[in-house]
Amino acid sequence: MSDHLTHQISIRAAAVADVPQILAVHRAAVLEGAANSYDIETRHAWAADQSPAWITRLTDALTSGTELILVATQNDRVIAFGSIIPAESELRALYVDSACLHRGVGSRLLNHLELLAIKWGITALSFDASINAQAFYAKHGYQELVLGSHRLSNGVSMPCIRMRKELS
């Protein structure tokens, strides 16, 4: 992404009104972006949809304050989102619309999430990284801890890599 386009990206706290766009970004990122790493059944189990259950889960996360969610927007359209769970020192999510991959959006959003974590007094972030995102996180200083599996909210397990980064 050119510097000009990068400057057109805004990062801000998510709002309830963003929920449909966040879910659309999540679904596209999983179904398209993880195609080389996971089979279609796993991706469908992982991908968010616009169902009442997903809308309620995300709305509750936003309004409870237990999950801090940021969005990256371009021309008022959500193109990426990420979140942290301060109480668990966890990076919960970072998803970029598949049309915006490899343009620096994810890196900028991750930097903002790390700065937010530091503001909350978090000294390290840990999480289960998807196989397709391992190289991205390693490039940003995250260390692999162990290979494992992550249980999705619907009970399906998917291979992942536990990763961690000390924040400064």
C-alpha positions as CSV (number, residue, x, y, z in Angstrom):
1,M,0.0,0.0,0.0
2,S,1.4,3.3,-0.9
3,D,2.0,6.0,1.8
4,H,-0.9,7.9,0.3
5,L,-3.3,5.0,0.7
6,T,-1.9,4.1,4.1
7,H,-2.7,7.6,5.3
8,Q,-6.3,7.1,4.2
9,I,-6.7,4.4,6.8
10,S,-8.2,5.4,10.1
11,I,-8.0,3.2,13.3
12,R,-10.5,3.8,16.0
13,A,-12.5,2.0,18.7
14,A,-15.2,-0.2,17.3
15,A,-18.9,0.7,17.7
16,V,-22.0,-1.5,17.8
17,A,-22.9,0.0,14.4
18,D,-19.7,-1.6,13.0
19,V,-20.8,-5.2,14.0
20,P,-22.1,-6.2,10.5
21,Q,-19.0,-5.0,8.8
22,I,-16.7,-6.6,11.3
23,L,-18.5,-10.0,10.8
24,A,-18.2,-9.6,7.0
25,V,-14.4,-8.9,7.3
26,H,-14.0,-11.9,9.6
27,R,-15.9,-14.2,7.2
28,A,-14.0,-13.1,4.1
29,A,-10.6,-13.2,5.9
30,V,-11.3,-16.8,7.1
31,L,-12.9,-18.2,3.9
32,E,-10.4,-16.6,1.5
33,G,-7.3,-15.8,3.5
34,A,-6.9,-19.1,5.2
35,A,-7.7,-21.3,2.1
36,N,-4.1,-22.5,1.8
37,S,-3.9,-23.5,5.5
38,Y,-7.2,-25.1,6.5
39,D,-9.8,-27.3,4.7
40,I,-13.2,-25.9,3.8
41,E,-15.0,-27.6,6.7
42,T,-12.7,-26.0,9.2
43,R,-13.0,-22.6,7.6
44,H,-16.8,-22.7,7.5
45,A,-16.8,-23.7,11.2
46,W,-14.4,-20.8,12.0
47,A,-16.1,-18.1,9.8
48,A,-18.5,-15.7,11.4
49,D,-21.8,-15.0,9.7
50,Q,-24.6,-12.5,10.3
51,S,-26.6,-14.9,12.5
52,P,-28.2,-13.5,15.7
53,A,-25.7,-15.6,17.7
54,W,-22.6,-13.9,16.2
55,I,-24.2,-10.5,16.3
56,T,-25.1,-10.9,20.0
57,R,-21.6,-12.3,20.9
58,L,-19.8,-9.4,19.2
59,T,-22.2,-6.8,20.5
60,D,-21.9,-8.1,24.0
61,A,-18.1,-8.1,23.7
62,L,-18.2,-4.4,22.6
63,T,-20.6,-3.2,25.3
64,S,-19.2,-5.2,28.2
65,G,-15.8,-3.7,28.0
66,T,-14.1,-7.1,28.6
67,E,-12.9,-7.1,25.0
68,L,-11.3,-4.0,23.5
69,I,-12.0,-3.9,19.7
70,L,-10.4,-1.6,17.2
71,V,-11.3,-1.2,13.5
72,A,-9.3,0.0,10.6
73,T,-11.5,1.9,8.2
74,Q,-11.1,3.4,4.7
75,N,-13.8,5.7,3.4
76,D,-16.0,4.8,6.4
77,R,-15.8,1.0,5.5
78,V,-14.3,-1.4,8.0
79,I,-11.4,-3.2,6.3
80,A,-9.8,-4.8,9.4
81,F,-10.4,-5.3,13.0
82,G,-8.6,-6.6,16.0
83,S,-9.1,-7.0,19.7
84,I,-7.5,-7.7,23.1
85,I,-8.8,-9.2,26.3
86,P,-7.0,-7.1,29.0
87,A,-7.9,-9.5,31.9
88,E,-6.2,-12.4,30.1
89,S,-3.4,-10.4,28.4
90,E,-4.7,-12.0,25.2
91,L,-4.6,-10.8,21.6
92,R,-8.0,-12.2,20.7
93,A,-8.3,-11.3,17.0
94,L,-6.7,-9.6,14.1
95,Y,-8.5,-9.9,10.7
96,V,-7.9,-8.0,7.5
97,D,-10.3,-8.0,4.5
98,S,-8.7,-10.3,1.9
99,A,-8.7,-7.4,-0.6
100,C,-6.4,-5.4,1.7
101,L,-3.9,-8.1,2.6
102,H,-0.1,-7.3,2.3
103,R,-0.7,-3.5,2.3
104,G,0.4,-2.7,5.9
105,V,-3.1,-2.5,7.4
106,G,-2.6,-5.5,9.7
107,S,0.7,-4.2,10.8
108,R,-0.7,-0.8,11.7
109,L,-3.6,-2.3,13.5
110,L,-1.4,-4.7,15.5
111,N,0.8,-1.8,16.5
112,H,-2.3,0.1,17.8
113,L,-3.5,-3.0,19.7
114,E,-0.1,-3.4,21.3
115,L,0.0,0.3,22.4
116,L,-3.5,-0.1,23.8
117,A,-2.4,-3.2,25.7
118,I,0.6,-1.2,27.2
119,K,-1.9,1.6,28.2
120,W,-3.8,-1.1,30.1
121,G,-0.6,-2.2,31.9
122,I,-0.2,-5.4,30.0
123,T,3.4,-6.5,29.7
124,A,3.0,-9.4,27.2
125,L,0.3,-10.6,24.8
126,S,-0.3,-14.3,24.2
127,F,-2.8,-16.0,21.8
128,D,-3.5,-18.9,19.5
129,A,-2.3,-18.0,16.0
130,S,-3.8,-19.6,13.0
131,I,-1.3,-21.5,10.8
132,N,-1.8,-19.0,8.0
133,A,-0.9,-16.0,10.3
134,Q,2.2,-17.5,11.9
135,A,4.7,-15.7,9.6
136,F,3.0,-12.3,10.1
137,Y,3.2,-12.5,13.8
138,A,6.8,-13.8,13.8
139,K,7.7,-10.8,11.7
140,H,6.3,-8.6,14.4
141,G,8.3,-10.2,17.2
142,Y,6.0,-12.9,18.5
143,Q,7.6,-16.1,19.6
144,E,6.2,-19.6,19.0
145,L,5.5,-21.4,22.3
146,V,3.9,-24.6,21.2
147,L,1.9,-26.2,18.4
148,G,-1.6,-27.1,19.5
149,S,-5.3,-26.8,18.7
150,H,-7.8,-24.1,19.3
151,R,-11.4,-24.9,20.1
152,L,-13.8,-22.7,18.3
153,S,-17.0,-21.5,20.0
154,N,-19.0,-24.2,18.0
155,G,-16.8,-27.0,19.4
156,V,-14.7,-27.6,16.3
157,S,-10.9,-27.8,16.9
158,M,-8.4,-26.3,14.5
159,P,-4.6,-26.5,14.5
160,C,-2.9,-23.4,15.8
161,I,0.4,-22.1,17.3
162,R,0.5,-20.6,20.7
163,M,2.5,-17.3,20.5
164,R,3.6,-14.6,22.8
165,K,5.3,-11.2,22.7
166,E,6.8,-9.2,25.6
167,L,5.7,-5.6,25.2
168,S,7.9,-2.6,25.8
